[in-house]
Amino acid sequence: MVFPEVRMRRLRKTELLRNMFKETDLYLDDFIYPVYLKEDLKYDDKEAIGSMPGQYRFSIDAAVDYLSYLNKMGLKSVLLFGLPSHKDELGSSAYDDNGIVQKVIHRLKDETDLVVIADVCMCEYTDHGHCGILNNNGYVLNDETLKYLSRIAVSYARAGVDIVAPSDMMDGRVGAIRSALDSNGFIDTGIMAYSAKYCSEFYAPFRDAVDSAPGFGDRRSYQMDPCNYNEALREVKLDIDEGADAIIVKPALSYLDVIKGVKDEFKMPTIAYQVSGEYSMLVNAVESGILSESAIWETLISIKRAGADKIISSFVGFMVNRLDGSEFSDFIQSLE
C-alpha cells in the first residue's frame, strides 16, 4: 500500500504514541563515566578543567565521594585516568601499586557497587607524552612497550579492577596483557580494548585534562588514520583473536559508520567513546545559546542507534547534576 492508505505520521501524532513506538532509548546504565584523578590534589579537593566546562580533576577522596553519589543515582560503571605527580621516560608511576589509580580502585571496590575500568596507557605518565617506550630517535617501540603495558594492567588487577582498557594502539597489546593477567592469576579480569582508536583533533581537551600532549611529533604512527574504515575492522578482529572481551571505537560522533560496522560484523560488546572534544564542543554551543540541550540528547541517541551497547561520556556528570531529584529517564525525555 501507498499514500493515502499508508500515513507514517499516524504514529507521531502524540507524545504517547511517539514514546510507544520509539526504537532506541537512553538509560543511565548505558553510560560509562570517564574520571580524571590528580595525585597532587589533597583531601576533598577538585580542580576545574578549563577546556572541559563542568568537568574536574579529582583528589582520591573527592573522586570516591562523587562517584559514590553517582552510583546511588544509578551510574553503574566508571573509567579511570590518572595524572601522577612524577613522570619519567618509562612511565613508572603507572605501574606503581601505590599509584593514584590503584588507590582509587581499592576504595571504589570497597565503598561502591561500581564496575571499575582503568585505562591502560603511558601518555599521562611519561615525561615525553607518548604512549610507549622511545628509541634514541624518538620512535615508539612497539614490542618493548608491551612489557610495560602488561605491568600496568597487572598492577590494576592487583588493586581489584574489574576491567582494563588498553588505549595505546600498540600491535599485540591485547594478547600480551591477557597473557600477563592470566599468568598472574587474574583470569577473570576483563579487557575492553580501544581497538579502533583514530588519531583525532577531538582529543585536545583530554590532553589538557591529564597533561598528556606529546612533547614532540604526533601519534600518527600508532593511532589510526581517520580516512580508513576497513582497517578498523582488521584492528578489531585482531584484538578479538587476542582475547578482547569488549571493543571500543573512539571518537564516536565522527565515526558512527565504524561503530555500526563493528557491531554488525562481530556482534561483540561495542563501546563508543564520546571524547572530550565532542563534549566541550556541545557544552560550549549550549552555553552560548547556539544550541539547546536537546542537541546533547540527539548526539547520544545517534551513538546508541549506530550500535553502541555502552557510551563513555563526560555528559554523565553534566546530566546527573541537572536531575534535581528527577529520574534519569524523565530528564532524558525532557531533552527530546
Residue pairs with C-beta under 8 A, 6 or more apart in sequence:
10 17
11 17
11 18
11 20
11 21
12 18
19 333
23 305
24 301
24 304
24 305
25 301
25 329
25 332
26 297
26 300
26 301
26 304
26 332
27 328
27 329
27 332
28 73
28 74
28 75
28 76
28 316
28 320
28 328
29 74
29 75
29 76
29 77
30 304
30 309
30 310
30 311
31 75
31 77
31 310
31 311
31 312
31 313
31 315
31 316
32 77
32 78
32 79
32 117
32 271
32 310
32 311
32 312
32 313
32 316
33 67
33 70
33 75
33 77
33 78
33 79
33 312
33 313
33 314
33 316
33 317
34 78
34 79
34 81
34 312
34 313
34 314
35 58
35 63
35 67
35 78
35 79
35 80
35 81
36 49
36 55
36 56
36 57
36 58
36 81
36 83
36 209
36 210
37 57
37 58
37 59
37 60
37 63
37 80
37 81
37 82
37 83
37 100
37 101
37 104
38 47
38 57
38 58
38 59
38 83
38 100
39 82
39 83
39 84
39 85
39 93
39 99
39 100
40 83
40 85
41 47
41 57
41 58
41 59
41 62
42 59
43 59
43 61
43 62
44 59
44 61
44 62
44 65
45 58
45 59
45 62
46 56
46 57
46 58
46 59
46 62
46 66
47 56
47 57
47 58
48 55
48 56
49 55
49 56
49 57
49 205
49 208
49 209
50 208
51 204
51 205
51 208
51 209
51 276
51 280
52 205
52 208
52 209
52 276
52 279
52 280
52 283
52 314
53 280
53 283
53 284
53 287
54 283
54 314
54 317
54 318
54 321
55 209
55 279
55 314
55 317
56 62
57 83
57 209
57 210
58 66
60 100
60 103
60 104
60 107
63 104
64 104
64 107
64 108
64 111
64 112
67 75
67 78
67 108
67 112
67 114
68 111
68 112
70 78
70 316
70 317
70 320
71 112
71 113
71 114
73 320
73 323
73 328
74 328
75 114
75 316
75 320
76 113
76 114
76 115
77 114
77 115
77 116
77 117
77 310
78 108
78 114
78 115
78 116
78 117
79 117
79 118
79 119
79 165
79 312
80 101
80 104
80 105
80 116
80 117
80 118
80 119
81 101
81 119
81 124
81 209
81 210
82 93
82 94
82 99
82 100
82 101
82 124
82 125
82 210
83 100
83 124
83 209
83 210
83 211
84 93
84 94
84 99
84 100
84 124
84 125
85 93
86 92
86 93
87 93
87 125
87 126
87 127
88 125
88 126
88 127
89 126
89 127
89 128
89 133
89 134
90 126
90 133
90 148
91 122
91 125
91 126
91 148
91 152
92 125
93 99
93 125
94 101
94 121
94 122
94 124
94 125
94 148
94 151
94 152
94 155
95 148
95 151
95 152
95 154
95 155
96 102
96 155
97 155
97 158
97 159
99 155
101 118
101 156
101 159
102 155
102 156
102 158
102 159
103 159
105 116
105 118
105 156
105 159
105 160
105 161
106 159
106 160
108 114
108 116
109 116
109 159
109 160
115 162
115 163
116 160
116 161
116 162
116 163
117 161
117 162
117 163
117 164
117 165
117 192
118 156
118 161
118 163
118 164
118 165
119 165
119 167
120 149
120 152
120 153
120 156
120 164
120 165
120 166
120 167
120 168
120 177
121 131
121 149
121 152
121 166
121 167
121 168
122 130
122 131
122 132
122 133
122 145
122 148
122 149
122 152
122 168
123 129
123 130
123 131
123 168
123 210
123 212
123 214
124 210
124 211
124 212
127 215
128 134
128 138
128 214
128 215
128 216
129 212
129 213
129 214
129 215
130 140
130 214
130 215
130 217
130 219
131 140
131 145
131 167
131 168
131 169
131 170
131 219
131 222
132 140
132 141
132 142
132 144
132 145
132 148
132 149
132 168
132 170
132 222
133 140
133 141
133 144
133 145
133 148
134 140
134 141
135 141
138 216
138 217
139 221
140 170
140 221
140 222
142 170
142 171
142 172
142 222
143 172
145 168
145 170
145 173
146 170
146 172
146 173
146 176
147 176
149 166
149 168
149 170
149 173
149 176
149 177
150 176
150 177
150 179
150 180
151 180
152 164
153 164
153 166
153 177
153 180
153 181
153 189
153 191
154 180
154 181
154 184
154 186
156 164
157 164
157 181
157 184
157 186
157 189
158 184
158 186
161 189
162 189
162 190
163 189
163 190
163 191
163 192
163 245
163 246
164 177
164 181
164 189
164 190
164 191
164 192
165 191
165 192
165 193
165 194
165 248
166 173
166 174
166 177
166 191
166 193
166 194
167 194
167 197
167 248
167 250
168 194
168 222
169 194
169 197
169 219
169 222
169 223
169 224
170 222
171 238
172 242
174 191
174 193
174 238
174 239
174 242
174 243
174 244
175 242
175 243
177 191
178 191
178 242
178 243
181 187
181 189
181 191
190 245
190 246
191 243
191 244
191 245
191 246
192 244
192 245
192 246
192 247
192 248
192 271
193 239
193 244
193 246
193 247
193 248
194 248
194 250
194 273
195 232
195 235
195 236
195 238
195 239
195 240
195 244
195 247
195 248
195 249
195 262
196 224
196 232
196 235
196 236
196 247
196 248
196 249
196 250
196 255
196 258
196 262
197 223
197 224
197 248
197 249
197 250
198 223
198 224
198 225
198 226
198 250
198 251
198 254
198 255
199 218
199 219
199 220
199 223
199 224
199 225
199 226
200 223
200 226
200 250
200 251
200 254
200 275
200 277
201 277
202 251
202 254
202 275
202 276
202 277
202 278
202 281
203 251
203 275
203 276
203 277
204 276
204 277
205 276
205 277
205 279
205 280
206 212
206 275
206 276
206 277
207 213
209 276
224 231
224 232
224 235
225 231
226 254
229 257
229 258
229 261
232 249
232 258
232 261
232 262
233 261
233 262
233 265
236 247
236 262
236 265
236 266
236 268
237 266
239 247
240 247
240 266
240 268
244 268
245 269
246 268
246 269
246 270
246 271
247 262
247 266
247 268
247 269
247 270
247 271
248 271
248 272
248 273
248 312
249 255
249 258
249 259
249 262
249 270
249 271
249 272
249 273
249 308
250 272
250 273
250 275
250 312
251 273
251 274
251 275
251 277
251 278
252 259
252 272
252 273
252 274
252 275
252 278
252 303
252 308
252 311
253 274
253 278
253 299
253 302
253 303
256 302
256 303
256 306
257 306
259 270
259 272
259 303
259 306
259 307
259 308
260 306
260 307
262 268
262 270
262 307
263 270
263 306
263 307
263 308
263 309
264 307
269 309
269 310
270 307
270 308
270 309
271 308
271 309
271 310
271 311
271 312
272 303
272 306
272 308
272 310
272 311
272 312
273 311
273 312
273 313
274 299
274 300
274 303
274 311
274 312
274 313
274 314
274 315
276 314
278 299
279 313
279 314
279 315
279 318
282 291
282 295
282 296
282 299
282 315
283 318
285 291
285 295
286 292
286 293
286 295
286 296
293 335
294 335
294 336
296 315
296 318
296 319
296 335
297 332
297 335
297 336
300 311
300 313
300 315
303 311
304 311
319 328
319 331
319 332
320 328
322 331
323 331
